[in-house]
Amino acid sequence: QVQLVESGGGLVQAGGSRRLSCAASGRTFWSYTIAWFRQAPGKEREFLAAIHWSGGNPYYADSVKGRATMSRDNADMTSFLEMNTLEPEDSGVYYCAAGVRITEATMADYVSYTYWGQGTQVTVSS
């Protein structure tokens, strides 16, 4: 079993930044891909970024490329998503997810991920 707990959400002014954290626990993570999604009211869950826990560079959705930085701390089993130049359209619940056998073709599809955190709300005011 895998547990994921997000934190770091809150209210931020447009143009500001926010750093979100996802603390992982449970079984070993070396075979997992960790991803960040967000969901705004009335919209589908949107892929933002993903990284394989054992190494490699993160992948970003075009909507956040250049504004988002995803990283991980293997020692603390924590993933981070830093979002910059936030806009009101970035508001929503941010989730981290974990899954195995994720490929470039499947990483943006939320059904590819088995484990999800409870989410953390980010609200960007104009």
N, CA and C atoms as a LAMMPS dump frame, in Angstrom:
ITEM: TIMESTEP
0
ITEM: NUMBER OF ATOMS
378
ITEM: BOX BOUNDS ff ff ff
-5.0000000000000000e+02 5.0000000000000000e+02
-5.0000000000000000e+02 5.0000000000000000e+02
-5.0000000000000000e+02 5.0000000000000000e+02
ITEM: ATOMS id mol type element x y z
1 1 1 N 0.838 -1.189 0
2 1 2 C 0 0 0
3 1 3 C 0.878 1.246 0
4 2 1 N 0.41 2.269 -0.665
5 2 2 C 1.125 3.532 -0.778
6 2 3 C 0.235 4.638 -0.24
7 3 1 N 0.813 5.505 0.539
8 3 2 C 0.069 6.674 1.028
9 3 3 C 0.763 7.935 0.51
10 4 1 N -0.055 8.868 0.057
11 4 2 C 0.439 10.142 -0.45
12 4 3 C -0.291 11.262 0.276
13 5 1 N 0.448 12.223 0.768
14 5 2 C -0.151 13.349 1.485
15 5 3 C 0.412 14.642 0.916
16 6 1 N -0.484 15.442 0.326
17 6 2 C -0.074 16.737 -0.22
18 6 3 C -0.187 17.83 0.833
19 7 1 N 0.612 18.845 0.671
20 7 2 C 0.533 20.026 1.52
21 7 3 C 1.095 21.214 0.757
22 8 1 N 0.869 22.407 1.307
23 8 2 C 1.439 23.605 0.717
24 8 3 C 0.448 24.481 -0.022
25 9 1 N -0.789 24.044 -0.125
26 9 2 C -1.775 24.868 -0.813
27 9 3 C -2.148 26.087 0.009
28 10 1 N -2.917 26.96 -0.6
29 10 2 C -3.356 28.166 0.084
30 10 3 C -3.768 29.232 -0.895
31 11 1 N -3.897 30.438 -0.392
32 11 2 C -4.293 31.586 -1.197
33 11 3 C -3.045 32.349 -1.626
34 12 1 N -2.97 32.672 -2.899
35 12 2 C -1.816 33.398 -3.419
36 12 3 C -2.303 34.423 -4.437
37 13 1 N -1.645 35.533 -4.507
38 13 2 C -2.018 36.575 -5.463
39 13 3 C -1.483 36.234 -6.844
40 14 1 N -2.182 36.694 -7.854
41 14 2 C -1.736 36.488 -9.227
42 14 3 C -0.311 37.009 -9.401
43 15 1 N 0.488 36.228 -10.095
44 15 2 C 1.889 36.563 -10.285
45 15 3 C 2.8 35.947 -9.248
46 16 1 N 2.205 35.395 -8.206
47 16 2 C 2.981 34.811 -7.127
48 16 3 C 3.367 33.371 -7.396
49 17 1 N 3.971 32.753 -6.391
50 17 2 C 4.471 31.384 -6.494
51 17 3 C 3.945 30.553 -5.338
52 18 1 N 3.991 29.245 -5.549
53 18 2 C 3.584 28.323 -4.495
54 18 3 C 4.375 27.04 -4.661
55 19 1 N 4.832 26.485 -3.535
56 19 2 C 5.554 25.216 -3.565
57 19 3 C 4.727 24.161 -2.845
58 20 1 N 4.349 23.157 -3.566
59 20 2 C 3.543 22.077 -3.016
60 20 3 C 4.431 20.869 -2.725
61 21 1 N 4.037 20.123 -1.707
62 21 2 C 4.786 18.934 -1.322
63 21 3 C 3.883 17.717 -1.339
64 22 1 N 4.473 16.571 -1.631
65 22 2 C 3.759 15.297 -1.601
66 22 3 C 4.64 14.315 -0.85
67 23 1 N 4.224 13.981 0.356
68 23 2 C 4.982 13.03 1.169
69 23 3 C 4.467 11.62 0.912
70 24 1 N 5.387 10.738 0.566
71 24 2 C 5.022 9.366 0.233
72 24 3 C 5.469 8.406 1.333
73 25 1 N 4.698 7.391 1.551
74 25 2 C 5.067 6.346 2.504
75 25 3 C 4.456 5.034 2.035
76 26 1 N 4.968 3.97 2.603
77 26 2 C 4.475 2.659 2.216
78 26 3 C 5.585 1.848 1.571
79 27 1 N 5.254 1.166 0.516
80 27 2 C 6.251 0.306 -0.097
81 27 3 C 7.305 1.141 -0.813
82 28 1 N 8.366 0.499 -1.201
83 28 2 C 9.461 1.205 -1.857
84 28 3 C 8.997 1.791 -3.175
85 29 1 N 9.6 2.906 -3.512
86 29 2 C 9.084 3.708 -4.613
87 29 3 C 9.906 3.654 -5.874
88 30 1 N 10.933 2.845 -5.885
89 30 2 C 11.872 2.945 -6.978
90 30 3 C 11.284 2.581 -8.329
91 31 1 N 10.197 1.848 -8.342
92 31 2 C 9.586 1.487 -9.616
93 31 3 C 8.4 2.384 -9.978
94 32 1 N 8.155 3.398 -9.159
95 32 2 C 6.969 4.228 -9.364
96 32 3 C 7.281 5.503 -10.139
97 33 1 N 6.276 5.959 -10.847
98 33 2 C 6.252 7.311 -11.39
99 33 3 C 5.332 8.149 -10.515
100 34 1 N 5.8 9.336 -10.168
101 34 2 C 5.013 10.268 -9.367
102 34 3 C 4.575 11.408 -10.273
103 35 1 N 3.328 11.8 -10.137
104 35 2 C 2.798 12.858 -10.994
105 35 3 C 1.994 13.854 -10.18
106 36 1 N 1.848 15.023 -10.739
107 36 2 C 0.978 16.062 -10.187
108 36 3 C -0.133 16.347 -11.198
109 37 1 N -1.35 16.427 -10.671
110 37 2 C -2.53 16.801 -11.432
111 37 3 C -3.224 17.938 -10.687
112 38 1 N -4.1 18.611 -11.369
113 38 2 C -4.974 19.579 -10.684
114 38 3 C -6.365 19.452 -11.284
115 39 1 N -7.33 19.862 -10.467
116 39 2 C -8.72 19.822 -10.917
117 39 3 C -9.427 21.075 -10.444
118 40 1 N -9.963 21.806 -11.387
119 40 2 C -10.764 22.993 -11.101
120 40 3 C -12.231 22.583 -11.079
121 41 1 N -13.067 23.352 -10.392
122 41 2 C -14.497 23.006 -10.329
123 41 3 C -15.102 22.889 -11.716
124 42 1 N -15.796 21.786 -11.94
125 42 2 C -16.467 21.585 -13.212
126 42 3 C -15.567 21.146 -14.342
127 43 1 N -14.289 20.922 -14.057
128 43 2 C -13.351 20.529 -15.108
129 43 3 C -12.757 19.166 -14.8
130 44 1 N -12.186 18.557 -15.828
131 44 2 C -11.53 17.275 -15.639
132 44 3 C -10.177 17.444 -14.976
133 45 1 N -9.715 16.351 -14.406
134 45 2 C -8.399 16.372 -13.781
135 45 3 C -7.337 16.557 -14.863
136 46 1 N -6.446 17.509 -14.641
137 46 2 C -5.473 17.922 -15.644
138 46 3 C -4.067 17.534 -15.223
139 47 1 N -3.352 16.88 -16.119
140 47 2 C -1.958 16.511 -15.86
141 47 3 C -1.072 17.747 -15.872
142 48 1 N -0.127 17.783 -14.915
143 48 2 C 0.805 18.908 -14.845
144 48 3 C 2.252 18.468 -15.066
145 49 1 N 2.682 17.452 -14.331
146 49 2 C 4.09 17.046 -14.402
147 49 3 C 4.24 15.636 -13.837
148 50 1 N 5.319 14.973 -14.238
149 50 2 C 5.601 13.622 -13.729
150 50 3 C 7.094 13.373 -13.731
151 51 1 N 7.513 12.492 -12.844
152 51 2 C 8.919 12.102 -12.777
153 51 3 C 9.001 10.674 -12.269
154 52 1 N 9.955 9.913 -12.807
155 52 2 C 10.156 8.572 -12.294
156 52 3 C 10.981 8.652 -11.021
157 53 1 N 10.572 7.892 -10.028
158 53 2 C 11.216 8.038 -8.732
159 53 3 C 12.692 7.655 -8.756
160 54 1 N 13.087 6.75 -9.613
161 54 2 C 14.472 6.285 -9.608
162 54 3 C 15.42 7.2 -10.375
163 55 1 N 14.891 8.162 -11.121
164 55 2 C 15.798 9.059 -11.825
165 55 3 C 15.18 9.624 -13.076
166 56 1 N 15.954 10.432 -13.776
167 56 2 C 15.47 11.026 -15.01
168 56 3 C 14.918 12.416 -14.782
169 57 1 N 14.656 13.08 -15.876
170 57 2 C 14.124 14.439 -15.829
171 57 3 C 12.602 14.416 -15.787
172 58 1 N 12.019 15.43 -15.199
173 58 2 C 10.559 15.49 -15.175
174 58 3 C 9.968 15.841 -16.536
175 59 1 N 8.74 15.439 -16.728
176 59 2 C 7.959 15.808 -17.898
177 59 3 C 6.904 16.825 -17.459
178 60 1 N 6.64 17.804 -18.334
179 60 2 C 5.675 18.848 -18.003
180 60 3 C 4.609 18.96 -19.083
181 61 1 N 3.397 19.282 -18.632
182 61 2 C 2.352 19.62 -19.582
183 61 3 C 2.671 20.978 -20.195
184 62 1 N 2.231 21.183 -21.419
185 62 2 C 2.487 22.459 -22.093
186 62 3 C 1.898 23.632 -21.314
187 63 1 N 0.808 23.376 -20.582
188 63 2 C 0.127 24.469 -19.872
189 63 3 C 0.966 25.038 -18.725
190 64 1 N 1.947 24.274 -18.252
191 64 2 C 2.755 24.751 -17.117
192 64 3 C 4.244 24.778 -17.433
193 65 1 N 4.623 24.348 -18.628
194 65 2 C 6.041 24.312 -18.989
195 65 3 C 6.614 25.712 -18.882
196 66 1 N 7.724 25.831 -18.204
197 66 2 C 8.36 27.12 -17.996
198 66 3 C 7.905 27.823 -16.729
199 67 1 N 6.806 27.374 -16.147
200 67 2 C 6.296 27.96 -14.903
201 67 3 C 6.331 26.986 -13.745
202 68 1 N 6.545 25.712 -14.034
203 68 2 C 6.515 24.674 -13.002
204 68 3 C 7.857 23.966 -12.924
205 69 1 N 8.198 23.593 -11.717
206 69 2 C 9.401 22.786 -11.493
207 69 3 C 9.038 21.656 -10.553
208 70 1 N 9.216 20.44 -11.03
209 70 2 C 8.95 19.269 -10.206
210 70 3 C 10.277 18.656 -9.786
211 71 1 N 10.342 18.262 -8.536
212 71 2 C 11.56 17.639 -8.022
213 71 3 C 11.187 16.586 -6.987
214 72 1 N 12.178 15.871 -6.525
215 72 2 C 11.928 14.865 -5.492
216 72 3 C 13.123 14.801 -4.556
217 73 1 N 12.828 14.376 -3.351
218 73 2 C 13.869 14.147 -2.352
219 73 3 C 13.771 12.686 -1.967
220 74 1 N 14.708 11.898 -2.467
221 74 2 C 14.626 10.454 -2.231
222 74 3 C 14.76 10.112 -0.76
223 75 1 N 15.577 10.851 -0.045
224 75 2 C 15.796 10.539 1.367
225 75 3 C 14.512 10.72 2.175
226 76 1 N 13.763 11.782 1.856
227 76 2 C 12.529 12.063 2.592
228 76 3 C 11.291 11.498 1.916
229 77 1 N 11.486 10.861 0.765
230 77 2 C 10.358 10.308 0.007
231 77 3 C 9.296 11.389 -0.226
232 78 1 N 9.754 12.529 -0.691
233 78 2 C 8.854 13.661 -0.912
234 78 3 C 9.047 14.203 -2.314
235 79 1 N 7.941 14.514 -2.956
236 79 2 C 7.968 15.167 -4.258
237 79 3 C 7.495 16.6 -4.084
238 80 1 N 8.033 17.483 -4.907
239 80 2 C 7.683 18.892 -4.833
240 80 3 C 7.231 19.381 -6.197
241 81 1 N 6.299 20.317 -6.168
242 81 2 C 5.906 21.019 -7.385
243 81 3 C 5.891 22.503 -7.058
244 82 1 N 6.797 23.231 -7.679
245 82 2 C 6.817 24.68 -7.498
246 82 3 C 6.194 25.32 -8.719
247 83 1 N 5.209 26.158 -8.477
248 83 2 C 4.498 26.847 -9.536
249 83 3 C 4.79 28.338 -9.423
250 84 1 N 5.18 28.941 -10.528
251 84 2 C 5.501 30.364 -10.557
252 84 3 C 4.545 31.101 -11.488
253 85 1 N 4.555 32.415 -11.364
254 85 2 C 3.721 33.273 -12.206
255 85 3 C 2.295 32.74 -12.241
256 86 1 N 1.74 32.497 -11.08
257 86 2 C 0.408 31.902 -10.999
258 86 3 C -0.658 32.87 -11.488
259 87 1 N -1.684 32.29 -12.113
260 87 2 C -2.819 33.042 -12.638
261 87 3 C -4.081 32.472 -12.015
262 88 1 N -5.167 33.235 -12.023
263 88 2 C -6.42 32.698 -11.461
264 88 3 C -6.826 31.359 -12.087
265 89 1 N -6.456 31.154 -13.361
266 89 2 C -6.793 29.894 -14.032
267 89 3 C -6.035 28.711 -13.447
268 90 1 N -5.026 28.966 -12.642
269 90 2 C -4.278 27.889 -11.999
270 90 3 C -4.949 27.419 -10.711
271 91 1 N -6.02 28.064 -10.318
272 91 2 C -6.719 27.667 -9.099
273 91 3 C -7.32 26.274 -9.255
274 92 1 N -7.324 25.535 -8.148
275 92 2 C -7.909 24.208 -8.172
276 92 3 C -7.333 23.359 -7.06
277 93 1 N -7.757 22.113 -7.027
278 93 2 C -7.197 21.156 -6.088
279 93 3 C -6.039 20.442 -6.774
280 94 1 N -4.899 20.477 -6.142
281 94 2 C -3.698 19.854 -6.685
282 94 3 C -3.496 18.501 -6.018
283 95 1 N -3.323 17.476 -6.847
284 95 2 C -3.165 16.113 -6.37
285 95 3 C -1.818 15.551 -6.803
286 96 1 N -1.243 14.718 -5.963
287 96 2 C -0.134 13.902 -6.436
288 96 3 C -0.634 12.465 -6.564
289 97 1 N 0.002 11.731 -7.459
290 97 2 C -0.417 10.375 -7.773
291 97 3 C 0.81 9.515 -8.028
292 98 1 N 0.648 8.224 -7.839
293 98 2 C 1.751 7.291 -8.06
294 98 3 C 1.249 6.078 -8.835
295 99 1 N 2.089 5.613 -9.721
296 99 2 C 1.723 4.441 -10.494
297 99 3 C 2.956 3.744 -11.028
298 100 1 N 2.77 2.535 -11.5
299 100 2 C 3.872 1.765 -12.084
300 100 3 C 3.618 1.558 -13.564
301 101 1 N 4.687 1.218 -14.256
302 101 2 C 4.615 0.953 -15.703
303 101 3 C 3.996 2.125 -16.461
304 102 1 N 4.336 3.32 -16.023
305 102 2 C 3.874 4.537 -16.694
306 102 3 C 4.852 4.847 -17.821
307 103 1 N 4.323 5.15 -18.982
308 103 2 C 5.173 5.509 -20.125
309 103 3 C 4.872 6.936 -20.548
310 104 1 N 5.646 7.422 -21.49
311 104 2 C 5.385 8.765 -22
312 104 3 C 3.996 8.84 -22.607
313 105 1 N 3.536 7.742 -23.148
314 105 2 C 2.22 7.732 -23.782
315 105 3 C 1.085 7.745 -22.772
316 106 1 N 1.338 7.283 -21.557
317 106 2 C 0.251 7.14 -20.59
318 106 3 C 0.351 8.098 -19.401
319 107 1 N 1.449 8.825 -19.278
320 107 2 C 1.668 9.59 -18.048
321 107 3 C 0.669 10.714 -17.847
322 108 1 N 0.07 11.214 -18.875
323 108 2 C -0.883 12.317 -18.731
324 108 3 C -2.302 11.843 -18.451
325 109 1 N -2.522 10.55 -18.468
326 109 2 C -3.857 9.986 -18.269
327 109 3 C -4.021 9.614 -16.801
328 110 1 N -4.961 10.205 -16.128
329 110 2 C -5.079 9.981 -14.684
330 110 3 C -5.433 8.531 -14.351
331 111 1 N -6.014 7.806 -15.277
332 111 2 C -6.368 6.406 -14.993
333 111 3 C -5.132 5.52 -14.928
334 112 1 N -3.978 6.049 -15.344
335 112 2 C -2.747 5.27 -15.288
336 112 3 C -2.213 5.136 -13.874
337 113 1 N -2.71 5.952 -12.957
338 113 2 C -2.157 6.029 -11.601
339 113 3 C -3.048 5.308 -10.612
340 114 1 N -2.41 4.555 -9.746
341 114 2 C -3.147 3.731 -8.793
342 114 3 C -3.409 4.443 -7.479
343 115 1 N -2.451 5.207 -7.037
344 115 2 C -2.544 5.824 -5.708
345 115 3 C -2.647 7.341 -5.843
346 116 1 N -3.478 7.92 -4.993
347 116 2 C -3.738 9.361 -5.016
348 116 3 C -3.722 9.909 -3.604
349 117 1 N -3.268 11.15 -3.486
350 117 2 C -3.406 11.856 -2.232
351 117 3 C -4.775 12.491 -2.132
352 118 1 N -5.006 13.188 -1.017
353 118 2 C -6.319 13.798 -0.79
354 118 3 C -6.44 15.153 -1.476
355 119 1 N -5.319 15.691 -1.927
356 119 2 C -5.339 16.97 -2.628
357 119 3 C -5.102 18.14 -1.704
358 120 1 N -4.615 19.225 -2.272
359 120 2 C -4.428 20.478 -1.547
360 120 3 C -4.925 21.622 -2.421
361 121 1 N -5.713 22.516 -1.836
362 121 2 C -6.366 23.587 -2.601
363 121 3 C -5.402 24.755 -2.813
364 122 1 N -5.32 25.201 -4.052
365 122 2 C -4.598 26.421 -4.387
366 122 3 C -5.592 27.393 -4.991
367 123 1 N -5.669 28.582 -4.43
368 123 2 C -6.557 29.612 -4.95
369 123 3 C -5.724 30.834 -5.297
370 124 1 N -5.815 31.252 -6.555
371 124 2 C -5.052 32.399 -7.033
372 124 3 C -6.018 33.554 -7.23
373 125 1 N -5.786 34.625 -6.499
374 125 2 C -6.664 35.787 -6.587
375 125 3 C -6.11 36.785 -7.591
376 126 1 N -7.019 37.445 -8.277
377 126 2 C -6.602 38.428 -9.302
378 126 3 C -6.401 39.809 -8.698
